[in-house]
């Protein structure tokens, strides 16, 4: 599938999706948001993709919503329908990032602001360049963080810290984001790709069926009580125990050799 505003490249079973509007810090217009929805659906169906890296072209990850985009403009003094825009454009993206049963790493190569930051937060892991900044400045224009951020942030950094981050609108640099739990690793700018892809290759070679089930289980754990989760956990483990990767993992352990997982 050809994309106008994304780069889509698969190497060594790792898909790199690059937001490609570098002239505007990869701000989302309508077309790029719909293309990212399609790219994630394509990746979900492709058995040759076992890990996804999401990043931005140029000097930033994403500046968030392009305010020149027709779906949020206020031409002729009409009030824009922001809720409709979120439901059609951003909610499908962050929902897919949370539900796709393949690991997704955000490689944050610069500023991640607004919906761009929210999309990074919806990924499973975040590796940030030393120069990266995370900004949720919605409050400065009389809005709330959207694209799932109000759900994700308290779970990533705790309610008090999340509220302060959102209500002040002040940016967090990479080191502060690491201390807050928003990112998993920080790398020197020139080593960002190396550090990210070392992690991506490890995940792509792992038991990706189990990784997908792990993701499913942790998502479930956020919405049910402990006893209900224990029953669900047993159900998921039953599925994992039927995979070829489980059999290979046990055989490799007994034979004292590295496992050769196939994601099946």
LOSETOR-107166 format. One record per residue: residue in one letter; x negated, y, z negated of N, C-alpha, C in turn. Coordinates in steps of 0.02 Angstrom, whole numbers, padded with zeros to 5 digits, always signed. Example, Ala and Ser with C-alpha at 12.3 -4.5 7.8 and 13.67 -1.06 7.14 Angstrom:
! residues 2
A-00660-00284-00390-00615-00225-00390-00660-00165-00390
S-00642-00112-00354-00684-00053-00357-00645+00002-00394
//
This chain:
! residues 264
X-00043-00060+00000+00000+00000+00000-00044+00062+00000
X-00029+00110+00044-00069+00172+00048-00040+00224+00001
X-00083+00262-00030-00063+00314-00076-00094+00381-00055
X-00056+00434-00064-00080+00501-00047-00117+00533-00105
X-00094+00521-00166-00121+00556-00224-00154+00510-00275
X-00165+00447-00256-00200+00399-00298-00253+00364-00258
X-00305+00341-00292-00352+00293-00264-00340+00227-00299
X-00338+00172-00260-00320+00106-00286-00373+00058-00262
X-00414+00033-00308-00471-00008-00289-00478-00067-00337
X-00484-00128-00309-00493-00188-00349-00562-00217-00336
X-00600-00226-00389-00666-00259-00386-00674-00302-00447
X-00696-00364-00437-00708-00411-00492-00647-00418-00536
X-00588-00419-00504-00523-00428-00538-00505-00369-00584
X-00540-00313-00575-00524-00252-00611-00496-00201-00562
X-00436-00178-00575-00406-00126-00534-00421-00058-00564
X-00448-00014-00524-00458+00056-00545-00407+00099-00508
X-00363+00131-00546-00316+00179-00519-00342+00248-00538
X-00355+00289-00487-00382+00356-00499-00330+00408-00478
X-00310+00449-00525-00267+00506-00509-00307+00553-00467
X-00282+00571-00408-00325+00604-00359-00296+00670-00334
X-00292+00717-00381-00277+00787-00364-00328+00830-00401
X-00392+00821-00386-00444+00853-00426-00444+00929-00423
X-00414+00957-00371-00412+01031-00365-00368+01062-00418
X-00323+01023-00449-00281+01049-00503-00285+01005-00565
X-00345+00978-00577-00357+00935-00635-00307+00877-00639
X-00289+00851-00579-00246+00792-00575-00178+00803-00609
X-00154+00864-00605-00086+00878-00631-00036+00839-00589
X+00017+00818-00621+00067+00776-00588+00118+00818-00549
X+00119+00808-00483+00178+00829-00445+00226+00770-00441
X+00283+00780-00410+00332+00727-00407+00303+00665-00372
X+00269+00677-00317+00245+00621-00276+00194+00578-00314
X+00149+00609-00351+00099+00570-00387+00131+00528-00442
X+00181+00555-00475+00214+00516-00527+00248+00454-00498
X+00281+00462-00440+00313+00405-00410+00262+00355-00382
X+00206+00380-00357+00154+00336-00332+00123+00295-00389
X+00115+00326-00448+00087+00289-00505+00136+00235-00527
X+00201+00249-00526+00250+00197-00541+00241+00137-00494
X+00235+00151-00429+00228+00098-00379+00163+00060-00388
X+00109+00096-00402+00044+00063-00411+00045+00015-00470
X+00076+00034-00524+00080-00010-00583+00122-00071-00569
X+00176-00062-00531+00217-00120-00512+00178-00167-00467
X+00139-00139-00421+00098-00180-00376+00046-00218-00416
X+00014-00185-00464-00036-00217-00505-00007-00273-00548
X+00054-00262-00572+00086-00312-00614+00097-00377-00576
X+00113-00372-00512+00128-00431-00471+00066-00465-00443
X+00010-00431-00443-00051-00457-00409-00090-00502-00456
X-00094-00568-00442-00132-00613-00486-00207-00600-00483
X-00229-00563-00433-00300-00546-00428-00321-00488-00472
X-00272-00457-00505-00286-00401-00552-00279-00427-00623
X-00334-00427-00660-00332-00452-00729-00347-00399-00781
X-00364-00339-00758-00375-00282-00803-00366-00219-00761
X-00340-00167-00792-00327-00104-00757-00364-00048-00792
X-00399-00007-00753-00431+00054-00779-00396+00113-00746
X-00372+00159-00786-00338+00219-00761-00382+00279-00777
X-00397+00319-00727-00440+00377-00736-00420+00433-00689
X-00458+00488-00691-00444+00545-00648-00504+00563-00606
X-00491+00590-00547-00544+00613-00504-00571+00680-00527
X-00635+00692-00514-00664+00756-00530-00679+00765-00604
X-00665+00824-00630-00688+00841-00698-00634+00833-00752
X-00578+00802-00735-00527+00793-00787-00487+00730-00776
X-00456+00707-00830-00411+00649-00826-00345+00672-00796
X-00308+00715-00830-00248+00745-00802-00227+00804-00846
X-00210+00859-00812-00185+00918-00848-00111+00914-00863
X-00080+00857-00846-00009+00848-00861+00036+00870-00804
X+00092+00898-00820+00141+00917-00770+00117+00977-00729
X+00122+00972-00664+00110+01029-00619+00172+01073-00622
X+00166+01131-00651+00224+01175-00661+00251+01204-00596
X+00214+01192-00541+00239+01214-00476+00283+01160-00444
X+00287+01102-00476+00325+01046-00448+00399+01062-00447
X+00433+01041-00394+00503+01060-00384+00548+01033-00440
X+00530+00978-00472+00576+00948-00520+00578+00986-00586
X+00530+01031-00598+00531+01069-00661+00532+01144-00648
X+00538+01164-00586+00539+01236-00571+00606+01266-00592
X+00604+01331-00599+00666+01366-00620+00682+01420-00568
X+00689+01399-00507+00705+01446-00453+00773+01478-00464
X+00778+01541-00443+00842+01578-00448+00868+01581-00519
X+00821+01582-00567+00837+01589-00638+00878+01531-00665
X+00880+01475-00630+00915+01417-00655+00871+01379-00705
X+00901+01353-00757+00864+01314-00806+00849+01245-00778
X+00786+01223-00782+00769+01157-00755+00797+01101-00799
X+00808+01044-00769+00833+00986-00806+00773+00942-00824
X+00740+00960-00878+00678+00924-00897+00692+00853-00917
X+00749+00840-00950+00765+00772-00970+00771+00726-00910
X+00803+00750-00857+00810+00710-00797+00742+00696-00766
X+00699+00747-00765+00631+00738-00738+00593+00685-00777
X+00597+00687-00843+00561+00639-00885+00588+00568-00872
X+00654+00562-00870+00683+00495-00860+00663+00465-00793
X+00659+00505-00742+00644+00479-00675+00570+00471-00662
X+00529+00514-00692+00459+00518-00671+00410+00490-00722
X+00418+00508-00786+00368+00489-00835+00387+00427-00876
X+00451+00422-00895+00471+00365-00936+00455+00298-00902
X+00467+00290-00836+00449+00227-00805+00374+00212-00807
X+00333+00264-00805+00260+00254-00808+00239+00229-00876
X+00258+00265-00929+00234+00246-00996+00266+00180-01018
X+00328+00168-00997+00360+00104-01013+00323+00046-00981
X+00303+00055-00918+00266+00001-00884+00197-00009-00915
X+00163+00045-00933+00097+00038-00965+00102-00001-01029
X+00157+00008-01067+00165-00028-01130+00186-00101-01119
X+00222-00114-01064+00250-00181-01056+00211-00226-01009
X+00170-00198-00964+00133-00239-00917+00087-00286-00955
X+00090-00350-00939+00053-00399-00978-00018-00409-00951
X-00051-00353-00942-00121-00350-00923-00152-00293-00963
X-00214-00299-00985-00243-00244-01024-00255-00183-00981
X-00240-00124-01009-00248-00061-00973-00293-00016-01014
X-00346+00008-00983-00394+00053-01016-00389+00121-00984
X-00379+00173-01024-00384+00242-00999-00457+00263-01004
X-00487+00280-00948-00555+00306-00946-00548+00382-00941
X-00552+00415-00999-00536+00486-01003-00599+00527-00991
X-00604+00554-00931-00665+00585-00908-00666+00661-00916
X-00619+00689-00951-00616+00761-00961-00552+00778-00997
X-00521+00834-00981-00461+00854-01015-00404+00805-01000
X-00366+00789-01053-00304+00750-01047-00252+00791-01084
X-00207+00822-01048-00160+00869-01078-00088+00851-01061
X-00043+00869-01107+00028+00859-01094+00044+00787-01077
X+00082+00778-01022+00101+00711-01001+00039+00670-00982
X-00014+00704-00960-00076+00668-00946-00104+00635-01008
X-00103+00671-01064-00125+00642-01128-00079+00587-01149
X-00013+00597-01141+00035+00546-01161+00024+00481-01123
X+00009+00486-01059-00004+00427-01019-00067+00391-01044
X-00118+00429-01063-00178+00398-01092-00160+00362-01157
X-00118+00393-01199-00098+00363-01262-00059+00299-01252
X-00022+00293-01196+00018+00234-01183-00024+00175-01159
X-00086+00187-01139-00130+00133-01119-00150+00093-01182
X-00176+00033-01171-00194-00010-01228-00257+00014-01263
X-00304+00039-01225-00368+00061-01251-00387+00127-01217
X-00425+00167-01253-00450+00230-01224-00524+00236-01236
X-00561+00247-01182-00632+00262-01186-00640+00334-01162
X-00667+00377-01203-00670+00448-01188-00742+00471-01176
X-00750+00514-01128-00815+00548-01119-00825+00596-01177
X-00887+00610-01191-00903+00657-01245-00870+00725-01234
X-00862+00744-01170-00833+00809-01153-00757+00808-01152
X-00725+00750-01163-00653+00745-01158-00618+00785-01212
X-00559+00810-01195-00515+00844-01244-00444+00819-01234
X-00409+00812-01290-00339+00792-01289-00297+00851-01314
X-00246+00867-01274-00207+00927-01290-00132+00910-01283
X-00094+00926-01335-00022+00921-01333+00006+00990-01353
X+00005+01037-01306+00022+01106-01321+00094+01123-01303
X+00138+01073-01300+00208+01085-01283+00239+01138-01329
X+00220+01136-01394+00251+01180-01442+00240+01253-01424
X+00186+01267-01388+00170+01337-01370+00215+01364-01316
X+00253+01320-01284+00303+01344-01235+00374+01324-01257
X+00381+01307-01322+00447+01293-01349+00474+01224-01332
X+00429+01176-01320+00450+01108-01304+00419+01059-01355
X+00440+00996-01351+00410+00943-01392+00366+00899-01347
X+00316+00865-01375+00279+00817-01334+00325+00764-01305
X+00315+00748-01241+00359+00700-01210+00319+00643-01180
X+00351+00606-01136+00320+00547-01104+00297+00496-01156
X+00337+00490-01209+00324+00440-01260+00279+00462-01316
X+00252+00523-01312+00202+00544-01361+00228+00546-01433
X+00291+00567-01443+00317+00571-01511+00326+00502-01542
X+00329+00450-01502+00332+00381-01527+00262+00354-01536
X+00218+00369-01488+00151+00340-01489+00105+00371-01541
X+00106+00438-01546+00058+00472-01588+00061+00452-01662
X+00121+00448-01694+00122+00427-01764+00094+00357-01774
X+00102+00314-01724+00077+00245-01730+00002+00241-01718
X-00025+00288-01681-00097+00287-01668-00136+00323-01723
X-00110+00378-01749-00149+00420-01794-00116+00435-01861
X-00055+00407-01873-00020+00420-01935+00026+00480-01928
X+00080+00480-01966+00132+00531-01958+00106+00601-01972
X+00071+00610-02027+00048+00677-02045+00001+00707-01994
X-00049+00668-01973-00097+00692-01924-00064+00704-01857
X-00017+00660-01838+00018+00667-01775+00060+00731-01774
X+00094+00745-01830+00135+00805-01834+00091+00868-01829
X+00035+00867-01865-00009+00925-01862-00036+00936-01791
X-00056+00883-01758-00082+00887-01689-00029+00917-01643
X+00033+00894-01650+00087+00917-01606+00112+00987-01623
X+00116+01002-01688+00147+01066-01707+00099+01125-01700
X+00034+01112-01702-00014+01166-01692-00031+01176-01618
X-00028+01122-01580-00046+01126-01510-00120+01135-01498
X-00160+01125-01550-00233+01134-01544-00265+01071-01514
X-00316+01080-01473-00348+01022-01441-00390+00981-01490
X-00399+00917-01475-00445+00874-01511-00501+00854-01464
X-00563+00864-01485-00618+00840-01443-00626+00765-01453
X-00672+00736-01415-00679+00663-01414-00696+00635-01483
X-00742+00667-01518-00763+00641-01584-00705+00645-01634
X-00668+00701-01632-00610+00707-01677-00557+00655-01660
X-00547+00644-01595-00498+00594-01573-00519+00524-01596
X-00584+00510-01595-00609+00445-01619-00595+00437-01693
X-00610+00489-01732-00597+00486-01804-00523+00479-01819
X-00481+00508-01777-00408+00506-01789-00377+00441-01766
X-00414+00400-01729-00387+00337-01705-00355+00342-01636
X-00362+00399-01604-00332+00408-01538-00372+00374-01483
X-00437+00368-01492-00479+00334-01443-00517+00278-01476
X-00537+00229-01435-00573+00171-01461-00648+00179-01458
X-00672+00214-01406-00743+00224-01397-00756+00291-01365
X-00812+00322-01383-00835+00383-01352-00903+00369-01320
X-00912+00392-01258-00974+00381-01222-01000+00447-01195
X-01066+00452-01190-01095+00509-01155-01066+00513-01086
X-01056+00574-01061-01021+00582-00997-01052+00539-00942
X-01118+00537-00939-01151+00500-00886-01147+00424-00896
X-01126+00402-00955-01120+00330-00968-01047+00307-00973
X-01001+00352-00960-00930+00336-00970-00909+00276-00927
X-00926+00276-00863-00905+00222-00820-00937+00156-00842
X-01001+00157-00859-01035+00097-00881-01003+00067-00943
X-00990+00109-00993-00961+00085-01055-00890+00059-01043
X-00851+00095-01002-00782+00073-00989-00781+00007-00952
X-00822+00000-00901-00819-00061-00861-00852-00121-00894
X-00896-00109-00941-00921-00164-00982-00863-00195-01022
X-00820-00152-01049-00761-00176-01085-00711-00207-01037
X-00700-00175-00979-00651-00201-00931-00671-00270-00906
X-00736-00280-00892-00759-00345-00868-00749-00399-00921
X-00760-00381-00983-00750-00429-01037-00677-00450-01041
X-00632-00401-01034-00561-00417-01037-00539-00457-00976
X-00564-00439-00917-00544-00473-00856-00566-00546-00855
X-00620-00561-00890-00644-00630-00894-00612-00669-00951
X-00572-00635-00990-00542-00667-01049-00478-00705-01031
X-00445-00733-01082-00382-00769-01072-00325-00719-01063
X-00317-00694-01002-00272-00638-00991-00199-00656-01004
X-00181-00719-00999-00113-00739-01020-00104-00724-01095
X-00154-00743-01134-00150-00731-01206-00152-00656-01222
X-00191-00618-01183-00193-00546-01194-00125-00515-01181
X-00092-00538-01128-00024-00513-01114+00025-00531-01169
X+00020-00592-01195+00064-00613-01249+00048-00575-01313
X-00015-00561-01325-00035-00521-01383-00004-00452-01379
X-00006-00423-01320+00024-00357-01310+00099-00360-01323
X+00132-00413-01298+00203-00421-01309+00219-00427-01383
X+00178-00466-01419+00190-00476-01490+00180-00412-01530
X+00128-00374-01515+00116-00313-01552+00169-00260-01538
X+00193-00257-01476+00248-00212-01462+00310-00230-01503
X+00324-00295-01506+00382-00318-01544+00375-00302-01618
X+00314-00308-01644+00302-00298-01715+00318-00226-01737
X+00319-00180-01690+00333-00110-01707+00408-00097-01717
X+00450-00145-01701+00522-00132-01703+00563-00181-01743
X+00532-00231-01776+00570-00279-01815+00539-00287-01884
X+00577-00317-01930+00550-00329-01996+00503-00390-01996
X+00469-00401-02051+00416-00451-02053+00442-00521-02041
X+00497-00539-02073+00523-00607-02065+00546-00620-01993
X+00578-00570-01964+00598-00578-01894+00537-00584-01849
X+00485-00548-01866+00425-00552-01825+00392-00621-01831
X+00393-00651-01889+00361-00716-01897+00393-00768-01850
X+00459-00764-01843+00493-00809-01797+00473-00794-01725
X+00469-00731-01708+00449-00711-01640+00376-00732-01626
X+00333-00723-01676+00263-00743-01669+00256-00817-01653
X+00295-00858-01687+00293-00930-01674+00315-00945-01603
X+00365-00909-01579+00389-00917-01510+00334-00900-01460
X+00299-00844-01472+00246-00823-01427+00188-00872-01428
X+00171-00896-01488+00116-00944-01493+00132-01009-01457
X+00195-01028-01457+00216-01087-01420+00202-01078-01346
X+00217-01019-01320+00203-01004-01249+00128-01006-01235
X+00090-00975-01279+00017-00973-01270-00012-01044-01270
X+00015-01087-01312-00011-01154-01317+00001-01197-01256
X+00044-01173-01211+00058-01211-01150+00014-01189-01091
X-00029-01140-01101-00068-01113-01046-00130-01155-01032
X-00153-01151-00970-00216-01184-00952-00275-01153-00988
X-00271-01088-01000-00326-01055-01036-00334-01082-01107
X-00278-01099-01139-00284-01129-01206-00321-01195-01203
X-00302-01237-01155-00336-01301-01149-00410-01292-01133
X-00425-01243-01090-00495-01230-01073-00532-01203-01134
X-00501-01160-01172-00533-01132-01232-00551-01185-01283
X-00505-01231-01295-00518-01285-01342-00573-01331-01316
X-00570-01348-01251-00621-01391-01222-00690-01358-01226
X-00693-01294-01211-00757-01258-01214-00785-01256-01285
X-00740-01247-01333-00762-01246-01403-00791-01314-01423
X-00757-01367-01406-00780-01433-01424-00844-01453-01388
X-00851-01429-01326-00910-01445-01286-00966-01395-01296
X-00955-01346-01339-01005-01295-01356-01032-01260-01294
X-00986-01235-01253-01003-01198-01192-00958-01138-01186
X-00977-01089-01146-00933-01031-01136-00869-01052-01099
X-00814-01026-01119-00750-01041-01085-00747-01005-01018
X-00716-01038-00970-00705-01009-00904-00630-00999-00895
X-00605-00943-00919-00534-00929-00917-00512-00908-00846
X-00453-00928-00828-00426-00913-00762-00363-00868-00765
X-00342-00852-00825-00282-00812-00831-00219-00850-00813
X-00219-00916-00826-00162-00958-00810-00140-00999-00871
//
